[in-house]
Amino acid sequence: MAAAKKDTVVGDGTPHGLVMELLRPLSDALLPVGNRAYGALVYANIGNASVQQFGEIRPGDIITLRNAKLQGKHGPMHA
């Protein structure tokens, strides 16, 4: 469903607005708590010092990244 919304403004144009629009037709989905917590916590990595995994990340899950630094070993992410 998110692919159908590509290149359009959804809701109020914020990431939270997109999530709310995607959750609207799902009557049994857990609603967000505030505008950063969606459903149940599945995985947490705090500064690479503390990793907690409560389940598996699956297709369709919503992720939020806070204070994240993404880095790869090769290609454009190698910076």
N, C-alpha and C positions, 0 to 999 in steps of 0.2 A: 504494500500500500504506500510506503514512503516513496518508492520509485515513481509512482504516479503524481506525486507532489513536486517533483524536481522542477527547478526553475520557476516556481511560483511562490508567492507570499502566502503562508499558511497561518491562520489565526492572527495574532498580533505581530507576527514576524520574528518572535523570539524563539530560542530553542524550546522553552517550556510550552509555548503556544503550539509548536509542531507536535510535541508529545501529547498534549491534551487533545489535539485533533485526531491523532492516530488511536488514542484510547477511547474516543467517543463511541464507536460502534461495538466495543467489547464490554458487554455488561458485567462479565465476571472478572475483569481485570482489577488488580489492586490499584486504587487511586494514589496519586503522589502525595507525599507529606511535604508541604512547602513547595519550593520549585527546584529542588535538587535531589530529592530522594524518591525513587520510583519503585514501588513494590517491595520485594524482600531483598536484603543484602545477600549477594552470592559470593563476592570476592572483594577483599580489601588488601591493598599493599601500601603500607605507610612508610615512606622513605626507604624502601628496600630493607628495612630493619625488622618489620613485623608484617607477615603475610598471613591472612586468614581466608580460608576457603570453606564456604558453607554449602556449596552446590556447584553445578557446572554452568558455565556461560553458554547459552544456546542461541540459535538463530531466532531473531525476533526480540531478544532481550534489549533493554535500554541501558546504556552505560553512561555514566558521568565521570569526567576526569577533572580533578581539581589540582592545581599546582603541579601539573604533569610535565615532564620533559621526555619527549619521544626521540629516540635515537636508534639508528640502525648501523649495521656494520658495512653495508655496501649501498651504492646508489644515492639517490637524493636525500635519504634519511641519515646519511653519514656526515653529520655536521654537529 
